[in-house]
Amino acid sequence: LQVVGVPNEGTNNYALWVDSTGASRFDGEVFSVPWTDYYSSSTIVGWGSLTAGRRQIMYRTLGDMVFVSFYLEGTSNSTDLTFTLPYTSVTIATSHNFTSALGFTYDNGVYLAVGYLSLQNNDNVVKCMTSASSAGTDKGWTASGSKIVAGDFWYMRA
């Protein structure tokens, strides 16, 4: 395994020790591969153009866990953005979807406090949307203009 990352609040220190209970402890991050940019291989739908130098879909794995970090900036109509990932998610439980808050979401320069992403079971397509209504449906983006979505999440691959 390759040790990558910056633990301990940016000090570049990794620590392996035995605590007072006799348990082994490791402070740092261990991944099987470094970050890989999947942007050029991903199928991105919903936004007409993405800004060069301001678009990435990064991933790395630890066993069957896939860690994803993404930043996408571009223009769109009122369509939600979707993008594909390199691995299909594994079924955790029937009718349970992975839904999480986006790191940040901007719609025509306006910060949206509650943007969401969703990854269905047995799928590799992430949907980025604005805040859900009380009925659980997406409110949608405003027509045209600049958009930004970013976030970090992990999932189990099939």
Backbone as CSV, one residue per row, in Angstrom:
resi,resn,N_x,N_y,N_z,CA_x,CA_y,CA_z,C_x,C_y,C_z
1,LEU,0.831,-1.185,0.000,0.000,0.000,0.000,0.869,1.240,0.000
2,GLN,0.360,2.287,-0.611,1.090,3.543,-0.659,0.465,4.505,0.346
3,VAL,1.263,5.156,1.147,0.765,6.138,2.100,0.743,7.487,1.409
4,VAL,-0.448,8.084,1.330,-0.600,9.391,0.699,-1.476,10.263,1.574
5,GLY,-1.464,11.559,1.337,-2.327,12.465,2.086,-1.513,13.351,3.003
6,VAL,-2.199,14.259,3.650,-1.543,15.178,4.574,-2.320,15.161,5.893
7,PRO,-1.903,14.340,6.841,-2.601,14.264,8.123,-2.119,15.329,9.098
8,ASN,-2.590,15.244,10.305,-2.134,16.100,11.406,-2.161,17.583,11.057
9,GLU,-3.269,18.009,10.459,-3.482,19.419,10.141,-2.348,20.021,9.324
10,GLY,-1.900,19.295,8.306,-0.941,19.837,7.357,0.516,19.692,7.736
11,THR,0.856,18.850,8.697,2.252,18.749,9.117,3.035,17.699,8.352
12,ASN,2.386,16.897,7.524,3.021,15.803,6.781,3.544,14.699,7.696
13,ASN,3.103,14.654,8.934,3.542,13.623,9.871,2.581,12.442,9.876
14,TYR,3.156,11.255,9.876,2.379,10.036,10.035,2.838,9.394,11.333
15,ALA,1.907,8.799,12.054,2.273,8.220,13.338,1.660,6.830,13.474
16,LEU,2.443,5.904,14.008,1.987,4.561,14.332,2.405,4.313,15.770
17,TRP,1.443,4.022,16.646,1.761,3.827,18.050,0.773,2.869,18.693
18,VAL,1.077,2.465,19.929,0.183,1.649,20.742,-0.330,2.543,21.853
19,ASP,-1.677,2.659,21.954,-2.230,3.550,22.974,-2.265,2.873,24.344
20,SER,-2.810,3.561,25.333,-2.804,3.074,26.721,-3.614,1.798,26.914
21,THR,-4.524,1.479,25.959,-5.307,0.245,26.061,-4.623,-0.923,25.359
22,GLY,-3.483,-0.647,24.696,-2.775,-1.690,23.964,-3.179,-1.804,22.510
23,ALA,-4.101,-0.918,22.061,-4.549,-0.952,20.670,-3.545,-0.226,19.776
24,SER,-3.315,-0.760,18.589,-2.449,-0.102,17.612,-3.207,1.042,16.976
25,ARG,-2.550,2.165,16.790,-3.160,3.354,16.194,-2.281,3.852,15.059
26,PHE,-2.941,4.376,14.012,-2.236,4.983,12.888,-2.908,6.300,12.601
27,ASP,-2.140,7.361,12.494,-2.651,8.676,12.153,-2.126,9.027,10.770
28,GLY,-3.007,9.017,9.785,-2.634,9.288,8.406,-3.656,8.647,7.489
29,GLU,-3.370,8.615,6.204,-4.264,8.006,5.224,-3.504,6.955,4.436
30,VAL,-4.129,5.791,4.247,-3.509,4.722,3.480,-4.453,4.362,2.329
31,PHE,-3.969,4.468,1.100,-4.771,4.151,-0.075,-3.980,3.240,-0.991
32,SER,-4.706,2.432,-1.764,-4.049,1.505,-2.672,-3.489,2.213,-3.895
33,VAL,-4.025,3.364,-4.244,-3.537,4.144,-5.387,-3.663,5.629,-5.055
34,PRO,-2.853,6.471,-5.672,-3.007,7.916,-5.465,-4.251,8.416,-6.204
35,TRP,-4.566,9.695,-6.049,-5.699,10.287,-6.751,-5.524,10.147,-8.267
36,THR,-6.605,9.801,-8.944,-6.646,9.712,-10.400,-7.751,10.640,-10.889
37,ASP,-7.455,11.456,-11.913,-8.471,12.345,-12.471,-9.266,11.584,-13.522
38,TYR,-10.558,11.425,-13.275,-11.445,10.666,-14.154,-12.232,11.588,-15.098
39,TYR,-11.988,12.877,-15.044,-12.795,13.829,-15.816,-12.880,13.477,-17.298
40,SER,-11.759,13.223,-17.949,-11.771,12.995,-19.400,-12.444,11.680,-19.778
41,SER,-12.581,10.744,-18.829,-13.249,9.471,-19.108,-14.719,9.483,-18.708
42,SER,-15.130,10.448,-17.919,-16.499,10.510,-17.410,-17.453,11.001,-18.493
43,THR,-18.668,10.485,-18.459,-19.729,10.996,-19.318,-20.488,12.038,-18.508
44,ILE,-20.396,13.293,-18.928,-21.007,14.402,-18.203,-22.178,14.912,-19.029
45,VAL,-23.355,14.994,-18.389,-24.584,15.364,-19.087,-25.255,16.500,-18.330
46,GLY,-25.858,17.437,-19.072,-26.690,18.456,-18.454,-26.130,19.855,-18.512
47,TRP,-24.820,19.970,-18.663,-24.231,21.296,-18.749,-23.529,21.423,-20.082
48,GLY,-23.810,22.542,-20.780,-23.314,22.717,-22.129,-21.810,22.809,-22.250
49,SER,-21.153,23.497,-21.343,-19.703,23.608,-21.413,-19.137,23.675,-20.005
50,LEU,-17.965,23.104,-19.846,-17.272,23.141,-18.563,-15.990,23.935,-18.737
51,THR,-15.659,24.747,-17.760,-14.557,25.682,-17.842,-13.212,24.966,-17.737
52,ALA,-12.355,25.144,-18.747,-11.021,24.533,-18.733,-10.266,24.974,-17.492
53,GLY,-9.572,24.021,-16.863,-8.814,24.312,-15.666,-9.649,24.363,-14.399
54,ARG,-10.968,24.240,-14.525,-11.863,24.320,-13.374,-12.843,23.152,-13.406
55,ARG,-12.294,21.982,-13.748,-13.127,20.787,-13.847,-12.276,19.567,-13.513
56,GLN,-12.713,18.815,-12.549,-12.025,17.566,-12.228,-12.963,16.634,-11.480
57,ILE,-12.758,15.364,-11.688,-13.449,14.303,-10.962,-12.346,13.347,-10.527
58,MET,-11.910,13.489,-9.299,-10.796,12.703,-8.777,-11.327,11.517,-7.970
59,TYR,-10.608,10.391,-8.053,-10.983,9.250,-7.224,-9.725,8.488,-6.811
60,ARG,-9.868,7.739,-5.732,-8.854,6.776,-5.318,-9.557,5.702,-4.510
61,THR,-8.905,4.563,-4.376,-9.555,3.415,-3.756,-8.789,2.922,-2.537
62,LEU,-9.521,2.283,-1.659,-8.969,1.535,-0.537,-9.809,0.268,-0.476
63,GLY,-9.280,-0.828,-1.018,-10.076,-2.050,-1.145,-11.254,-1.783,-2.062
64,ASP,-12.464,-2.061,-1.576,-13.678,-1.819,-2.361,-14.274,-0.435,-2.125
65,MET,-13.637,0.365,-1.287,-14.125,1.722,-1.051,-13.553,2.650,-2.111
66,VAL,-14.412,3.503,-2.658,-13.994,4.484,-3.659,-14.226,5.874,-3.070
67,PHE,-13.171,6.668,-2.990,-13.253,8.028,-2.487,-13.267,8.962,-3.690
68,VAL,-14.220,9.888,-3.719,-14.396,10.790,-4.855,-14.338,12.238,-4.365
69,SER,-13.619,13.066,-5.095,-13.577,14.498,-4.848,-13.737,15.174,-6.207
70,PHE,-14.708,16.080,-6.330,-14.953,16.677,-7.641,-15.216,18.176,-7.534
71,TYR,-14.910,18.859,-8.631,-15.186,20.278,-8.780,-15.515,20.485,-10.256
72,LEU,-16.714,20.970,-10.539,-17.135,21.198,-11.921,-17.759,22.582,-12.025
73,GLU,-17.253,23.362,-12.960,-17.744,24.718,-13.178,-18.058,24.871,-14.657
74,GLY,-19.227,25.412,-14.971,-19.598,25.582,-16.367,-20.883,26.352,-16.530
75,THR,-21.537,26.145,-17.673,-22.815,26.803,-17.956,-23.867,25.743,-18.236
76,SER,-25.120,26.118,-18.024,-26.194,25.151,-18.236,-27.509,25.855,-18.494
77,ASN,-28.499,25.031,-18.823,-29.872,25.521,-18.790,-30.411,25.107,-17.423
78,SER,-31.625,24.698,-17.310,-32.166,24.316,-16.004,-32.008,22.822,-15.732
79,THR,-31.087,22.163,-16.424,-30.898,20.728,-16.296,-29.925,20.381,-15.184
80,ASP,-30.238,19.326,-14.427,-29.300,18.834,-13.420,-28.068,18.269,-14.100
81,LEU,-26.943,18.347,-13.417,-25.694,17.790,-13.917,-25.566,16.349,-13.454
82,THR,-25.187,15.458,-14.373,-24.839,14.087,-14.001,-23.459,13.777,-14.557
83,PHE,-22.735,12.916,-13.832,-21.447,12.442,-14.340,-21.227,11.010,-13.900
84,THR,-20.447,10.277,-14.696,-20.199,8.872,-14.392,-18.908,8.716,-13.595
85,LEU,-18.839,7.600,-12.868,-17.678,7.230,-12.072,-17.069,5.949,-12.629
86,PRO,-15.830,5.639,-12.271,-15.172,4.460,-12.843,-15.716,3.125,-12.346
87,TYR,-16.407,3.130,-11.188,-16.902,1.871,-10.621,-18.380,1.982,-10.286
88,THR,-19.097,0.886,-10.476,-20.502,0.792,-10.122,-20.620,0.606,-8.612
89,SER,-21.624,1.229,-8.013,-21.844,1.085,-6.572,-22.423,-0.295,-6.283
90,VAL,-22.202,-0.759,-5.066,-22.720,-2.056,-4.653,-24.054,-1.859,-3.928
91,THR,-24.933,-2.816,-4.045,-26.207,-2.746,-3.350,-25.965,-2.903,-1.854
92,ILE,-26.404,-1.936,-1.078,-26.285,-1.994,0.370,-27.582,-2.508,0.967
93,ALA,-28.678,-1.947,0.548,-29.994,-2.404,0.989,-30.999,-1.989,-0.074
94,THR,-32.046,-2.753,-0.240,-33.045,-2.455,-1.250,-33.602,-1.055,-1.043
95,SER,-33.700,-0.319,-2.095,-34.269,1.033,-2.169,-33.561,2.064,-1.309
96,HIS,-32.292,1.852,-0.986,-31.517,2.870,-0.292,-30.563,3.517,-1.290
97,ASN,-30.652,4.807,-1.417,-29.762,5.550,-2.298,-28.774,6.329,-1.453
98,PHE,-27.611,6.582,-1.992,-26.652,7.447,-1.324,-26.996,8.877,-1.700
99,THR,-27.330,9.683,-0.713,-27.599,11.091,-0.949,-26.834,11.898,0.083
100,SER,-26.140,12.922,-0.357,-25.324,13.713,0.549,-25.319,15.166,0.103
101,ALA,-25.032,16.050,1.043,-24.921,17.466,0.711,-23.655,17.696,-0.100
102,LEU,-23.742,18.554,-1.090,-22.574,18.946,-1.861,-21.707,19.872,-1.012
103,GLY,-20.405,19.878,-1.310,-19.502,20.779,-0.608,-19.929,22.228,-0.800
104,PHE,-20.192,22.606,-2.024,-20.822,23.890,-2.304,-21.439,23.878,-3.686
105,THR,-22.431,24.717,-3.856,-23.194,24.795,-5.088,-23.487,26.267,-5.370
106,TYR,-23.156,26.717,-6.581,-23.474,28.074,-6.992,-24.315,28.020,-8.258
107,ASP,-25.370,28.817,-8.278,-26.265,28.900,-9.425,-26.308,30.362,-9.848
108,ASN,-25.661,30.679,-10.982,-25.558,32.066,-11.469,-24.981,32.982,-10.396
109,GLY,-23.925,32.533,-9.752,-23.240,33.346,-8.757,-23.884,33.367,-7.390
110,VAL,-25.032,32.716,-7.229,-25.730,32.687,-5.946,-25.419,31.368,-5.242
111,TYR,-24.914,31.463,-4.022,-24.600,30.273,-3.236,-25.888,29.599,-2.792
112,LEU,-25.985,28.305,-3.018,-27.132,27.518,-2.562,-26.689,26.714,-1.349
113,ALA,-27.294,26.970,-0.224,-26.878,26.317,1.020,-27.130,24.812,0.993
114,VAL,-28.076,24.371,0.203,-28.401,22.946,0.196,-28.462,22.381,-1.214
115,GLY,-27.298,22.076,-1.758,-27.217,21.306,-2.983,-26.991,19.856,-2.595
116,TYR,-27.423,18.933,-3.417,-27.317,17.508,-3.099,-26.724,16.732,-4.256
117,LEU,-26.140,15.578,-3.928,-25.757,14.624,-4.958,-26.376,13.292,-4.598
118,SER,-26.621,12.495,-5.619,-27.244,11.196,-5.406,-26.549,10.155,-6.267
119,LEU,-26.314,8.987,-5.685,-25.770,7.838,-6.405,-26.662,6.654,-6.079
120,GLN,-27.312,6.109,-7.087,-28.233,4.985,-6.900,-27.455,3.690,-6.681
121,ASN,-28.112,2.696,-6.081,-27.518,1.369,-5.960,-27.295,0.773,-7.340
122,ASN,-26.221,0.014,-7.491,-25.891,-0.668,-8.745,-25.793,0.292,-9.925
123,ASP,-25.244,1.475,-9.686,-25.125,2.468,-10.741,-23.790,3.192,-10.581
124,ASN,-23.370,3.887,-11.617,-22.146,4.681,-11.538,-22.389,6.118,-11.983
125,VAL,-23.651,6.570,-11.943,-24.008,7.921,-12.365,-24.377,8.762,-11.140
126,VAL,-23.645,9.846,-10.946,-23.909,10.784,-9.855,-24.769,11.909,-10.403
127,LYS,-25.822,12.270,-9.664,-26.685,13.384,-10.052,-26.483,14.512,-9.051
128,CYS,-26.164,15.710,-9.567,-25.991,16.897,-8.732,-27.214,17.776,-8.916
129,MET,-27.866,18.138,-7.821,-29.117,18.877,-7.909,-29.192,19.958,-6.844
130,THR,-30.127,20.853,-7.008,-30.347,21.885,-5.999,-31.198,21.304,-4.887
131,SER,-31.566,22.121,-3.915,-32.288,21.629,-2.746,-33.583,20.936,-3.127
132,ALA,-33.873,19.870,-2.410,-35.088,19.102,-2.667,-36.292,19.797,-2.044
133,SER,-37.419,19.688,-2.695,-38.652,20.248,-2.132,-39.187,19.296,-1.074
134,SER,-40.268,19.674,-0.421,-40.862,18.817,0.596,-41.363,17.508,-0.002
135,ALA,-41.638,17.509,-1.300,-42.088,16.283,-1.975,-40.909,15.405,-2.371
136,GLY,-39.674,15.876,-2.114,-38.499,15.086,-2.434,-38.031,15.228,-3.860
137,THR,-38.608,16.191,-4.593,-38.184,16.383,-5.978,-37.225,17.564,-6.060
138,ASP,-36.395,17.538,-7.063,-35.397,18.580,-7.259,-36.071,19.867,-7.722
139,LYS,-35.667,20.996,-7.157,-36.216,22.288,-7.572,-35.635,22.767,-8.887
140,GLY,-34.490,22.195,-9.292,-33.897,22.553,-10.577,-33.047,23.800,-10.508
141,TRP,-32.246,23.984,-11.537,-31.370,25.143,-11.654,-32.117,26.260,-12.347
142,THR,-31.679,27.481,-12.176,-32.267,28.573,-12.942,-31.851,28.403,-14.403
143,ALA,-32.640,28.969,-15.296,-32.342,28.840,-16.717,-31.042,29.552,-17.055
144,SER,-30.182,28.885,-17.790,-28.903,29.387,-18.312,-27.978,29.942,-17.230
145,GLY,-26.784,30.310,-17.653,-25.839,30.961,-16.762,-24.810,30.034,-16.162
146,SER,-23.970,30.606,-15.287,-22.849,29.865,-14.718,-23.278,29.022,-13.525
147,LYS,-22.638,27.858,-13.396,-22.940,26.918,-12.316,-21.634,26.349,-11.787
148,ILE,-21.613,26.024,-10.489,-20.480,25.352,-9.868,-21.024,24.318,-8.898
149,VAL,-20.484,23.108,-8.956,-20.774,22.093,-7.947,-19.446,21.475,-7.521
150,ALA,-19.357,21.127,-6.252,-18.159,20.489,-5.730,-18.537,19.657,-4.522
151,GLY,-17.781,18.615,-4.272,-18.047,17.805,-3.104,-17.070,16.657,-2.968
152,ASP,-17.199,15.953,-1.865,-16.396,14.777,-1.545,-17.332,13.719,-0.979
153,PHE,-17.134,12.488,-1.385,-17.919,11.392,-0.829,-17.192,10.086,-1.084
154,TRP,-17.685,9.017,-0.479,-17.148,7.693,-0.748,-18.289,6.712,-0.884
155,TYR,-18.025,5.609,-1.570,-19.022,4.568,-1.736,-18.313,3.234,-1.897
156,MET,-19.055,2.157,-1.779,-18.514,0.814,-1.971,-18.746,0.404,-3.418
157,ARG,-17.713,-0.121,-4.072,-17.847,-0.540,-5.466,-18.232,-2.023,-5.527
158,ALA,-18.859,-2.364,-6.648,-19.309,-3.751,-6.859,-18.120,-4.635,-7.179
